[in-house]
Each structure stands twice: as C-alpha cells, then as structure tokens.
Amino acid sequence: MGSCVAGTQAAIWIRVEADSQKRILVVDDEPLFLSSVAEALAAEGFSEVDTAGDGGEALEKLGATRFDLVVTDLNMPGIGGVEMLAGISQAEFGGRVMVVSAYLTDETERAVRQLGAIACLEKPIDLTTLIELVRAALSHPESVLDGLTVAGFTQLLELEGKTCLLRVRSEGRQGDLVFEDGQLIDAVTEEVEGDRAALDILGWQGVVLVLHEIPGSRRRRTTLPLSHLLLDAARALDESNQDEQSFRDAPVPSSGSEAGEPEPNPTQSNARKEHPMANVKETLKSLMSIDGASACSLVDYESGMSLGQAGGGDDFNLEVAAAGNTQVVQAKMQVMQNLGLETTIEDILITLGTQYHLIRPLVSASNLFLYLVLDRQKSNLAMARHKLATAEAGLEV
C-alpha cells in the first residue's frame, strides 16, 4: 500500500464518522482517482463506498442516502466542491472533513480548516497515509463538524476566485454577498446594503448557505476588502459576547434602579462606542488638509490592517501601502530592541522621487501608527511633521 495517485489536479474533502462500516462517498471528475481511492478503501475493509463524478451527482446521492464520509474534488466542471459544501450546509450532515489538494497553500489550508477540516494532504498522495487518516478520523467521534461559518466559506470563495452570489440564511434573516473573481463587491440585507450589510452577514451564526452562479460586471457597493470586513465582524461579535456576559454577571437590583441613579440611556451608550471611530475620521480628514497630502491612514502594525483611511485611489492602493509599511515599523522596532535603545520613535521619513511618506507610531497606542503621503513639490515637510504630531495628540483610540 505504498502507491501514490499522481497526475490528478484536484482537491479532496473527507467527512467521516465512527468505524470502517460507515458509508463513504468519493466525488471527483477524474475516473482514475475515483477508482484508485474507492479500491484502496474497499481493500482496507471500508465496504460501503460509493462514487460521484461531480458535485451535482454527489448532492443527489447525499439527499437520498446518509453518508458518513464525503471525499470531494474542489475543481470540477458544473457543480464543484465549493458549491457542494454550500449544498451540504442545507442538509443535516454531521461528518468530518479532510483536504487533499494538488495546489495546497497556507491560505487554502487555513480556510478549509476553519470550515472543519481535520487534516490537509498535498497531492500526489500516499494511499497508506490517506487510509491511516481515515481510520484516525473514524475513531474520534468528537471531531464531528459543527457547521459551516460565513467567515470560513467566504475566504474559500476568495481563494478560489469565484464569481457568484452567496445567499445566507440565519434565524429568520436573509442576506446576499456578491463575489466577482473572488472579490466581495456587494452585500445586501433587508435593512442595509454595502459594507454595513457585509459586516452584519459575516457575524451571523448557525447559517444555511445557498450558492448561485451569476454573470460578472455587477455594481460595486462594498468598499472594504473582505479581510478588513472579517476582522471588524469578528471584533463586533466578540464585543457582543462580552456585553452579553457582562449582562448575565451583573447583579439584579431588588426593586428598580438605585435611588437617585438614572436609567442607562442606550443612545448615549451607542454614542460612546461610535465616538472613537468618528474621532479617527476627523483626524484623517484634518491630515488631508495638510498642503500636498494625497493619502493617509491609521494602521495596526501587528496585523497590517487599516483602522481608517482617506485619499488614495486606483493609482495608489492604501491597503497595500499600509501592509507594506507595517514591515518597516516592525523592522525598526526590532533594530531598536537589538541595540538596547530605550526610547521611542517620533516618526519615520521615507523620501521618494515625487513623494514623502511619513510614519508616526502612536505613543498612546503602541500597536498603531499614522501614515501620511505627501507630494514633495506641494508640501512643507517641517510643517507636515508638526501637524502630524498635533493630530496624534487629539486622536482617541
């Protein structure tokens, strides 16, 4: 059992449960791969093995028979593995997932593991290793997949470069996320649209996913990258869980509020939460008023994500610039640590042929920095550095 399956450009997910007598479905558009895996499983005592040539046939079989293990190729004509996963989310399927791919990357592995994959193998595969992993998965019932998440599935759509409409249903709500060549370009719920709708949908739990193929070149109503939206949605969900926990832990007064203590005002509470973001926007707006300013942003140099930005455009991608400059700040911080310099960085100046790039780490938030791009012909560098320092002093984060 030391042979390999070679020459197959495919990816496989395996969902399994319990023991070798459970039903297994292998889905792939390569007949050689189907027969090789099915025969290897049968030879090892897995007697209930079926096959399907694409995702559509697989979904039909899943609708008629309860399978404990599904092995599916990602890249297939017609309904592929990604679409089949969305179909599985609509059925009661408590199996497990394993990925085997000819094009396995770190990003793909992270995405499929978020969807519940218990292992990832790169092709060509050693059938002995595959069998061992199947047996291990069958012997650990605690590995049952709880369900697909919107975050994990959208990252997979991005990696696969899909053009599609993902319809998400959760607890009586429905929303649509539109992708074009893997980029999120639109989002809509019954209440809102664009970035706000995307943030809402990405935070939904216990979802059912329906995938629709659509033509490209649709209207763009989302402006933030998917990675940024996912980060904000995760943060909002975490804050919501903390608020819920605080509410459960709070003591209950015996009768009404404490004497002389006013009832909390939800509007004031929301205003306090929204104030820091409004302050960031005002700060960036003030930076754009500096002579020669063409772009600016507030960046978390630990993650490379922008917390706010202004300016830029098609000829200057602020997201890329922010991510690149995080490496500059991290490198400078490391140099200071290696030299044992116990001081702070006031600012970092990068001089280009036509531009100045100013980076100012915040004293009040050690993981953040302000980033300002200036036209050399139109700006006064000394004045810009002074105004950048003034902007930092008034920034609340």
C-alpha positions in Angstrom: 0.0 0.0 0.0 2.8 2.4 -0.8 1.5 3.6 -4.2 0.5 7.2 -5.0 -2.2 8.7 -7.1 -0.3 11.0 -9.5 -1.3 13.4 -12.3 -4.6 14.4 -10.7 -5.2 18.1 -10.4 -7.9 18.0 -7.8 -8.6 18.7 -4.1 -10.5 16.4 -1.7 -12.5 16.9 1.4 -13.2 13.9 3.6 -16.0 13.8 6.2 -16.2 10.7 8.3 -17.7 9.2 11.4 -17.5 6.2 13.8 -16.0 3.0 12.1 -15.0 1.3 8.9 -18.6 0.1 8.1 -19.9 3.6 7.7 -20.8 4.9 4.2 -18.2 6.9 2.2 -18.8 9.0 -0.9 -15.9 9.9 -3.2 -16.5 12.8 -5.5 -14.1 13.6 -8.4 -14.2 14.2 -12.1 -11.1 12.1 -12.6 -12.2 8.4 -13.1 -8.7 7.1 -12.3 -8.7 8.9 -9.0 -12.2 7.7 -8.1 -11.4 4.1 -8.8 -8.0 4.2 -7.0 -9.3 5.7 -3.8 -12.5 3.6 -3.8 -10.5 0.4 -4.3 -8.0 1.3 -1.7 -10.7 2.0 0.9 -12.5 -1.2 0.0 -9.3 -3.3 0.3 -8.9 -1.9 3.8 -12.4 -3.0 4.9 -14.5 0.0 4.1 -17.3 -1.9 2.4 -19.8 0.9 1.9 -18.0 3.1 -0.7 -19.9 5.0 -3.5 -18.6 7.5 -6.1 -19.9 10.6 -7.9 -18.4 12.4 -10.9 -19.3 15.9 -9.8 -21.0 18.0 -7.1 -24.4 17.8 -8.6 -24.5 14.0 -8.6 -23.0 14.0 -5.1 -25.8 16.2 -3.7 -28.4 13.9 -5.2 -26.8 10.9 -3.5 -26.5 12.9 -0.2 -30.2 13.7 -0.4 -31.1 10.1 -0.8 -28.6 8.3 1.4 -26.9 9.2 4.7 -23.2 9.2 4.1 -20.7 9.4 7.0 -17.7 10.3 4.8 -17.6 12.5 1.7 -14.4 12.8 -0.4 -14.8 15.7 -2.9 -12.7 17.3 -5.5 -12.8 21.2 -5.5 -12.2 21.9 -9.2 -14.9 20.1 -11.2 -17.0 21.1 -14.2 -20.5 22.0 -13.4 -21.1 21.9 -9.6 -17.7 21.9 -7.9 -16.6 21.1 -4.4 -17.2 24.6 -3.1 -20.8 24.6 -4.4 -21.3 21.2 -2.9 -20.2 22.4 0.5 -22.8 25.1 0.4 -25.4 22.4 -0.5 -24.3 20.3 2.4 -24.9 23.2 4.8 -28.6 22.9 3.9 -28.8 19.2 5.0 -28.2 17.5 8.3 -24.7 16.2 7.8 -22.6 15.7 10.9 -19.4 14.3 9.3 -15.8 15.4 9.2 -13.6 17.0 6.7 -10.1 16.2 5.3 -8.5 18.0 2.4 -6.2 16.6 -0.3 -5.1 19.1 -2.9 -2.6 19.4 -5.8 -2.4 23.1 -5.1 -2.4 23.3 -1.3 -1.3 26.7 0.0 -1.1 28.0 3.6 -4.1 30.2 2.8 -6.2 27.4 1.4 -5.3 25.1 4.4 -6.3 27.8 6.9 -9.6 28.4 5.1 -10.6 24.7 4.9 -9.6 24.1 8.5 -11.9 26.9 9.5 -14.6 25.0 7.7 -13.9 22.0 9.8 -11.1 20.1 8.0 -9.3 17.8 10.4 -6.3 17.2 8.0 -4.8 18.5 4.8 -2.7 16.4 2.4 -0.9 17.6 -0.8 -1.0 15.5 -4.0 0.3 13.2 -5.2 -0.9 11.3 -2.1 0.4 8.2 -0.4 -2.7 6.0 -0.1 -1.3 4.4 3.1 -1.3 7.8 4.7 -4.8 8.5 3.5 -6.1 5.3 4.9 -4.4 6.0 8.3 -6.0 9.4 8.5 -9.4 8.0 7.6 -9.1 5.4 10.3 -8.0 8.1 12.8 -11.0 10.2 11.9 -13.3 7.3 12.2 -12.1 6.5 15.7 -12.6 10.1 17.1 -16.3 11.0 17.2 -15.5 14.3 19.0 -14.3 15.6 15.6 -17.8 16.0 14.2 -18.2 19.2 12.2 -20.4 21.7 13.9 -21.3 23.5 10.7 -20.0 25.9 8.1 -19.3 29.5 9.0 -19.8 32.5 6.8 -16.3 33.7 7.5 -14.6 30.5 6.5 -16.7 29.9 3.4 -16.2 33.5 2.1 -12.5 33.1 2.5 -12.6 30.0 0.4 -14.6 31.8 -2.3 -12.0 34.5 -2.3 -9.1 31.9 -2.7 -11.0 30.1 -5.5 -11.6 33.3 -7.3 -15.4 32.6 -7.6 -18.0 34.8 -9.3 -21.2 34.0 -7.5 -24.0 35.2 -5.2 -23.9 33.6 -1.7 -27.3 33.7 -0.1 -27.0 33.4 3.7 -30.0 32.5 6.0 -29.9 32.6 9.8 -32.7 32.7 12.4 -35.3 34.2 10.0 -32.9 36.6 8.4 -31.6 36.6 4.8 -28.7 38.4 3.2 -26.7 38.2 -0.1 -22.9 38.5 -0.6 -21.8 39.0 -4.2 -18.3 38.0 -5.4 -16.6 38.8 -8.7 -13.4 36.9 -9.4 -13.1 36.2 -5.7 -13.6 39.9 -4.6 -16.6 40.9 -2.5 -18.3 43.6 -4.5 -21.8 43.9 -3.0 -23.8 42.9 0.1 -27.4 43.5 1.0 -29.9 42.5 3.8 -33.5 43.5 4.3 -32.3 46.6 6.3 -29.0 47.8 4.8 -26.5 47.4 1.9 -22.8 47.7 1.2 -20.2 47.4 3.9 -22.7 47.6 6.7 -24.7 44.7 5.3 -21.5 42.7 4.8 -20.5 43.2 8.5 -23.9 42.1 9.6 -23.9 38.9 7.5 -20.3 37.9 8.3 -21.3 37.9 12.0 -24.3 35.6 11.7 -24.2 32.1 13.4 -26.0 28.9 12.6 -26.2 29.6 8.9 -27.6 27.9 5.8 -25.7 28.8 2.6 -27.0 28.8 -1.0 -24.6 29.4 -3.8 -25.8 30.9 -7.2 -23.6 31.3 -10.3 -24.1 34.8 -11.7 -22.6 36.8 -14.6 -19.8 39.3 -13.7 -19.6 43.1 -14.0 -22.1 43.9 -11.4 -22.4 47.2 -9.4 -19.9 47.6 -6.6 -21.4 48.7 -3.3 -18.8 47.4 -0.8 -15.6 49.4 -0.4 -13.6 47.5 2.2 -11.5 44.3 1.5 -13.0 41.1 2.7 -10.1 40.6 5.2 -10.9 44.0 6.8 -14.6 43.2 7.0 -13.9 39.8 8.5 -11.7 41.4 11.2 -14.4 44.0 12.0 -17.2 41.4 12.1 -15.1 39.2 14.5 -14.4 42.2 16.7 -18.1 43.1 16.8 -19.1 39.6 17.6 -16.6 39.4 20.4 -17.8 42.7 21.9 -21.4 41.5 21.6 -20.5 38.3 23.5 -18.7 40.3 26.2 -21.7 42.6 26.6 -23.9 39.6 26.9 -21.6 38.0 29.5 -21.5 41.3 31.5 -25.3 41.5 31.4 -25.6 37.9 32.8 -23.0 38.6 35.5 -24.4 41.9 36.6 -26.3 42.0 40.0 -30.0 42.4 39.8 -31.5 45.2 41.9 -34.2 44.2 44.3 -36.6 46.8 43.0 -35.9 49.2 40.2 -32.8 51.3 40.0 -30.7 52.6 42.8 -32.1 55.7 44.4 -31.1 58.8 42.6 -29.4 56.8 39.8 -30.8 57.4 36.3 -31.6 54.5 34.0 -28.9 53.8 31.4 -29.5 55.5 28.1 -28.9 53.2 25.1 -28.4 56.1 22.8 -25.7 57.5 24.9 -24.0 54.1 25.2 -24.0 53.7 21.4 -22.7 57.3 21.0 -19.7 56.4 23.3 -18.9 53.3 21.2 -19.1 55.3 17.9 -17.1 58.3 19.2 -13.6 56.8 18.7 -14.4 55.9 15.1 -15.8 59.4 14.5 -12.7 60.8 16.1 -10.5 58.8 13.7 -12.4 60.0 10.7 -12.0 63.6 11.8 -8.3 63.1 12.5 -7.7 61.7 9.0 -9.8 64.5 7.5 -7.6 67.0 9.2 -4.5 65.3 7.8 -5.8 65.5 4.3 -6.0 69.3 4.7 -2.2 69.5 5.0 -0.6 71.1 1.9 0.4 68.3 -0.5 -1.4 65.5 1.3 -2.7 62.8 -1.1 -3.4 59.9 1.3 -3.4 58.9 5.0 -4.4 56.1 7.2 -4.4 54.8 10.8 -2.7 51.3 10.8 -2.3 48.5 13.2 1.2 47.3 12.6 0.7 44.0 14.3 -2.0 42.9 11.8 -1.2 45.2 8.9 -4.9 46.3 8.8 -6.1 49.9 8.3 -8.5 51.2 11.0 -9.3 54.2 8.9 -8.1 55.8 5.7 -8.6 58.8 3.5 -7.4 59.7 0.0 -5.5 57.3 -2.2 -7.2 55.9 -5.3 -6.7 53.5 -8.2 -3.1 54.6 -8.7 -2.2 54.3 -5.0 -3.6 51.4 -3.0 -3.7 52.4 0.6 -4.3 48.8 1.8 -1.2 47.6 0.1 0.8 50.6 1.4 -0.4 50.1 4.9 0.5 46.4 4.9 4.0 47.2 3.5 4.7 49.9 6.0 3.9 47.6 8.9 7.1 45.7 7.9 9.0 49.0 8.0 7.8 49.8 11.6 8.3 46.2 12.8 11.9 46.1 11.4 12.7 49.5 13.1 11.3 48.3 16.4 13.4 45.1 16.1 16.5 47.1 15.4 15.9 49.3 18.5 15.4 46.2 20.6 18.6 44.6 19.3 20.5 47.8 20.1 19.0 48.1 23.5 17.7 51.6 22.8 15.2 52.5 25.5 13.4 55.4 23.6 10.5 55.9 21.2 10.3 56.5 17.5 9.0 60.0 16.8 8.5 59.4 13.1 9.9 57.6 10.1 10.5 59.5 6.9 10.7 57.7 3.5 11.7 60.0 0.7 10.8 59.0 -2.9 11.3 60.9 -6.1 8.0 62.7 -6.1 6.6 61.9 -2.6 7.3 61.9 1.1 6.0 59.1 3.2 5.7 59.9 6.9 5.1 57.2 9.5 4.3 58.2 13.1 3.9 55.5 15.8 1.4 56.5 18.4 2.5 56.9 22.0 -1.0 56.3 23.3 -1.4 53.0 21.4 1.9 51.2 20.9 0.5 48.9 18.1 -0.8 51.8 15.9 0.8 54.3 13.6 -0.4 57.2 11.4 0.7 57.1 7.8 0.8 60.2 5.6 1.7 60.6 1.9 2.8 64.0 0.6 3.6 65.5 -2.8 7.2 66.8 -2.5 6.5 69.7 -4.8 3.5 70.9 -2.9 4.3 70.2 0.8 6.3 71.7 3.6 7.9 68.7 5.3 8.6 70.5 8.6 5.0 71.8 8.8 3.6 68.4 7.9 5.6 66.7 10.7 4.3 69.4 13.2 0.7 68.9 12.1 1.0 65.1 12.2 2.2 65.4 15.8 -0.7 67.7 16.6 -3.1 65.2 15.0 -1.8 62.4 17.2 -2.3 64.4 20.3 -6.0 64.8 19.5 -6.6 61.2 18.4 -8.7 59.0 20.7 -8.3 55.2 20.1 
